[in-house]
Amino acid sequence: MRQTGSEIQDFTIGSKSVNFALFEKEFGVYKHLVEMNGLNFQEVADLIRATCQTELKPGFTFIDLACGDSALMSQGLSTTSIAQYSGVDVSADALRLASHNLMDVPFKSTLEQQDMLDALAGMRGEADMIWCGLSVHHLGTDRKLEFMELARKALVPGGLLMIYEPVLDEDCSLPDFNARLLPILQARWAALEEGEFNYIWQHILDCDLPETAAMWLDLGLRAGYSSAEVVFSEPIDQYCRLFKYRNAALL
């Protein structure tokens, strides 16, 4: 699927969209977590908007990887000087929702159904900002580095990559980290129904490969960014953190 403005065109890619009934279940749990601000999504969206306003030139281009329904970004970016928004996601169902959410925004938008690494591989120097939330941690360490490298090549000189990802405790194994995390998230997400929490927790056990904060920063520097920093940490437990990487500017 590729969407420009309100027009949608279908095309064939290697991966298939998930069954819509399954998508509705998965996305319903995710939306509940967003609505209760269970992972500080609103604070992160506010910081991204502020960064766009203060660090990017007017008329900037913004790429949203694993964009889902584009709800938070479409709302937040509407008050910035953005010229072009491009959303990428593997799910056609998510992109249909994104198409609706982007229908009345005051900037140009396109949506692409594609794996984010494949999408980045076809880009060169075209984005002022690349954003990806809670998705890069599903990749192994080597693939995370590949993601960082591809994203840097897709950025203009001086452009920014921002990612929001879970952070592994220093000197802690993943099983021990998850054992510590379980009661913390049970308390934080008490508003979720038991089935919703169990669904998310199983996803964490099956899919999440967090890195330490030091490793997240090091991956960016190894990928060639001129700087890497943490700009936000979740209060209390710092489970997820917002990282900012800057592509080197032309001399």
C-alpha positions, 0 to 999 in steps of 0.5 A, spaced: 500 500 500 502 506 498 498 512 500 499 520 498 494 525 501 487 521 501 489 516 495 490 509 496 493 504 492 495 497 493 501 493 491 504 486 493 510 486 497 514 480 500 510 480 507 503 479 508 498 483 512 496 480 519 489 478 519 484 484 521 481 480 527 488 479 530 490 486 528 484 489 532 486 485 538 493 487 538 492 494 536 486 495 541 491 493 547 496 498 544 491 503 544 489 502 551 496 503 553 497 509 549 490 512 552 493 511 559 499 514 557 502 507 560 509 508 557 509 516 557 508 516 549 505 523 550 511 526 553 515 523 548 511 526 542 511 533 546 519 532 546 519 530 538 515 536 536 519 541 540 525 538 537 522 539 530 521 546 532 527 548 535 533 544 531 530 543 524 529 548 519 522 550 517 519 546 511 522 539 514 521 532 512 519 527 517 520 520 516 516 515 521 518 508 521 513 503 524 508 508 524 502 504 526 496 509 525 500 515 525 495 518 531 500 521 535 505 524 530 499 527 526 497 531 531 503 533 534 506 535 527 500 539 525 503 545 529 510 545 527 513 547 520 513 540 517 512 540 509 512 532 508 511 526 513 512 519 510 510 513 514 512 506 514 509 500 517 508 493 515 501 492 516 496 495 511 491 495 517 495 500 521 496 504 514 488 504 513 487 507 520 493 512 519 490 514 512 484 516 516 488 520 521 492 524 516 486 526 512 486 533 514 493 535 516 496 541 514 502 538 510 503 533 505 503 526 507 505 519 504 504 512 507 508 506 505 507 498 506 514 496 507 519 493 512 523 499 515 530 496 514 528 495 506 525 502 506 531 505 509 535 501 504 532 505 498 533 512 501 539 517 501 539 524 504 532 525 504 530 526 511 531 531 516 528 527 522 527 520 522 523 517 528 522 510 530 518 508 537 518 501 540 521 497 534 528 497 534 529 493 540 526 487 536 532 487 532 538 483 534 544 487 536 548 487 529 541 488 526 540 494 530 547 497 528 545 496 520 538 500 522 542 505 525 547 506 519 541 505 514 538 511 517 544 515 517 545 515 510 537 516 509 538 523 513 540 530 510 547 532 513 545 535 520 539 531 520 536 527 526 534 520 528 530 519 534 528 512 537 524 510 544 526 504 546 527 499 553 533 499 556 537 493 559 540 494 566 547 494 566 551 488 568 544 484 568 542 478 564 535 479 560 532 473 564 533 477 570 531 484 567 525 481 565 524 478 572 525 485 575 521 488 570 514 484 571 512 486 578 514 494 576 509 493 569 504 490 573 503 496 578 504 501 573 499 498 568 494 496 573 488 499 569 489 494 564 485 488 564 488 481 566 488 479 559 491 485 556 497 485 560 498 478 559 498 479 552 503 485 552 507 481 557 508 475 552 510 479 547 515 482 551 518 475 553 518 473 545 520 479 542 524 484 546 531 485 545 533 491 549 540 494 550 543 497 555 543 505 555 551 505 554 550 500 548 544 504 545 549 510 545 555 506 542 551 503 536 549 510 534 557 512 534 559 506 531 554 507 525 557 514 524 553 519 528 557 525 530 553 525 537 548 520 541 545 522 547 539 520 552 534 526 552 528 523 556 527 517 561 521 514 564 520 517 571 521 512 577 524 506 573 527 509 566 524 503 563 524 506 556 528 512 554 528 517 548 535 517 544 537 522 539 543 521 534 545 527 530 548 526 523 554 530 521 553 536 518 557 538 512 564 542 513 
